[in-house]
Amino acid sequence: MIYIARKEQETSAAMVRRFTQRVQASGILKEIKNNKFFKKPANRNMRRVAALEREKKRVEHAKARKFEKNPR
């Protein structure tokens, strides 16, 4: 639970802004949004295929950066 105490000479808008930043930093909203709808868990084969695709993209991206004229 996030608790915010009002500082001396702090406006209510500043206090709300500070609270909002704390909530976003904690990841509470992200977790709530992820749990809003039930997501059927992927089976073992689907997880394996997804992992292989991620690895393939990572390798392609690294290869493209290696041969780029102006690397970042």
PANU-930270 format. One record per residue (C-alpha): chain; x, y, z. Coordinates in Angstrom, 2 decimals, padded with zeros to 5 digits. Layout:
BEGIN
<pt><chain>A</chain><u>X</u><v>Y</v><w>Z</w></pt>
...
//
This chain:
BEGIN
<pt><chain>A</chain><u>000.00</u><v>000.00</v><w>000.00</w></pt>
<pt><chain>A</chain><u>001.33</u><v>003.41</v><w>-000.93</w></pt>
<pt><chain>A</chain><u>001.18</u><v>006.14</v><w>001.68</w></pt>
<pt><chain>A</chain><u>001.85</u><v>009.81</v><w>000.96</w></pt>
<pt><chain>A</chain><u>002.08</u><v>012.41</v><w>003.72</w></pt>
<pt><chain>A</chain><u>001.54</u><v>016.02</v><w>002.85</w></pt>
<pt><chain>A</chain><u>004.72</u><v>018.07</v><w>003.11</w></pt>
<pt><chain>A</chain><u>004.76</u><v>021.52</v><w>004.60</w></pt>
<pt><chain>A</chain><u>003.86</u><v>024.23</v><w>002.05</w></pt>
<pt><chain>A</chain><u>002.92</u><v>021.60</v><w>-000.54</w></pt>
<pt><chain>A</chain><u>-000.09</u><v>022.21</v><w>-002.75</w></pt>
<pt><chain>A</chain><u>-002.71</u><v>019.52</v><w>-003.20</w></pt>
<pt><chain>A</chain><u>-001.88</u><v>019.31</v><w>-006.92</w></pt>
<pt><chain>A</chain><u>001.78</u><v>018.64</v><w>-006.12</w></pt>
<pt><chain>A</chain><u>000.77</u><v>015.97</v><w>-003.59</w></pt>
<pt><chain>A</chain><u>-001.48</u><v>014.24</v><w>-006.14</w></pt>
<pt><chain>A</chain><u>001.31</u><v>014.40</v><w>-008.72</w></pt>
<pt><chain>A</chain><u>003.77</u><v>012.83</v><w>-006.24</w></pt>
<pt><chain>A</chain><u>001.24</u><v>010.10</v><w>-005.40</w></pt>
<pt><chain>A</chain><u>000.66</u><v>009.35</v><w>-009.09</w></pt>
<pt><chain>A</chain><u>004.38</u><v>009.04</v><w>-009.70</w></pt>
<pt><chain>A</chain><u>004.74</u><v>006.62</v><w>-006.77</w></pt>
<pt><chain>A</chain><u>001.86</u><v>004.47</v><w>-008.04</w></pt>
<pt><chain>A</chain><u>003.36</u><v>004.30</v><w>-011.53</w></pt>
<pt><chain>A</chain><u>006.83</u><v>003.49</v><w>-010.18</w></pt>
<pt><chain>A</chain><u>005.46</u><v>000.68</v><w>-008.01</w></pt>
<pt><chain>A</chain><u>003.88</u><v>-001.08</v><w>-011.02</w></pt>
<pt><chain>A</chain><u>000.49</u><v>-001.53</v><w>-009.34</w></pt>
<pt><chain>A</chain><u>-001.50</u><v>-000.22</v><w>-012.31</w></pt>
<pt><chain>A</chain><u>000.42</u><v>-002.39</v><w>-014.76</w></pt>
<pt><chain>A</chain><u>-000.29</u><v>-005.47</v><w>-012.66</w></pt>
<pt><chain>A</chain><u>-003.99</u><v>-004.62</v><w>-012.38</w></pt>
<pt><chain>A</chain><u>-004.31</u><v>-004.11</v><w>-016.13</w></pt>
<pt><chain>A</chain><u>-002.58</u><v>-007.44</v><w>-016.80</w></pt>
<pt><chain>A</chain><u>-004.98</u><v>-009.22</v><w>-014.45</w></pt>
<pt><chain>A</chain><u>-008.10</u><v>-007.58</v><w>-015.87</w></pt>
<pt><chain>A</chain><u>-008.84</u><v>-010.47</v><w>-018.23</w></pt>
<pt><chain>A</chain><u>-007.97</u><v>-014.14</v><w>-017.85</w></pt>
<pt><chain>A</chain><u>-005.20</u><v>-015.16</v><w>-020.18</w></pt>
<pt><chain>A</chain><u>-005.01</u><v>-018.86</v><w>-020.95</w></pt>
<pt><chain>A</chain><u>-001.50</u><v>-020.11</v><w>-020.19</w></pt>
<pt><chain>A</chain><u>000.55</u><v>-021.10</v><w>-023.22</w></pt>
<pt><chain>A</chain><u>001.46</u><v>-024.74</v><w>-023.51</w></pt>
<pt><chain>A</chain><u>005.05</u><v>-025.95</v><w>-023.56</w></pt>
<pt><chain>A</chain><u>005.34</u><v>-026.08</v><w>-027.35</w></pt>
<pt><chain>A</chain><u>003.95</u><v>-022.54</v><w>-027.79</w></pt>
<pt><chain>A</chain><u>006.45</u><v>-021.20</v><w>-025.22</w></pt>
<pt><chain>A</chain><u>009.30</u><v>-022.96</v><w>-027.03</w></pt>
<pt><chain>A</chain><u>008.27</u><v>-021.58</v><w>-030.42</w></pt>
<pt><chain>A</chain><u>007.93</u><v>-018.06</v><w>-028.99</w></pt>
<pt><chain>A</chain><u>011.37</u><v>-018.32</v><w>-027.37</w></pt>
<pt><chain>A</chain><u>012.93</u><v>-019.45</v><w>-030.66</w></pt>
<pt><chain>A</chain><u>011.31</u><v>-016.53</v><w>-032.50</w></pt>
<pt><chain>A</chain><u>012.59</u><v>-014.05</v><w>-029.90</w></pt>
<pt><chain>A</chain><u>016.09</u><v>-015.47</v><w>-030.17</w></pt>
<pt><chain>A</chain><u>015.97</u><v>-015.28</v><w>-033.99</w></pt>
<pt><chain>A</chain><u>014.89</u><v>-011.62</v><w>-033.86</w></pt>
<pt><chain>A</chain><u>017.62</u><v>-010.83</v><w>-031.33</w></pt>
<pt><chain>A</chain><u>020.30</u><v>-012.38</v><w>-033.55</w></pt>
<pt><chain>A</chain><u>019.01</u><v>-010.58</v><w>-036.66</w></pt>
<pt><chain>A</chain><u>018.94</u><v>-007.27</v><w>-034.82</w></pt>
<pt><chain>A</chain><u>022.50</u><v>-007.74</v><w>-033.56</w></pt>
<pt><chain>A</chain><u>023.66</u><v>-008.67</v><w>-037.06</w></pt>
<pt><chain>A</chain><u>022.00</u><v>-005.58</v><w>-038.55</w></pt>
<pt><chain>A</chain><u>023.62</u><v>-003.33</v><w>-035.95</w></pt>
<pt><chain>A</chain><u>027.02</u><v>-004.92</v><w>-036.65</w></pt>
<pt><chain>A</chain><u>026.88</u><v>-004.04</v><w>-040.37</w></pt>
<pt><chain>A</chain><u>025.22</u><v>-000.64</v><w>-039.92</w></pt>
<pt><chain>A</chain><u>027.24</u><v>002.28</v><w>-041.27</w></pt>
<pt><chain>A</chain><u>026.51</u><v>004.60</v><w>-038.33</w></pt>
<pt><chain>A</chain><u>026.16</u><v>002.46</v><w>-035.20</w></pt>
<pt><chain>A</chain><u>024.25</u><v>004.03</v><w>-032.35</w></pt>
//
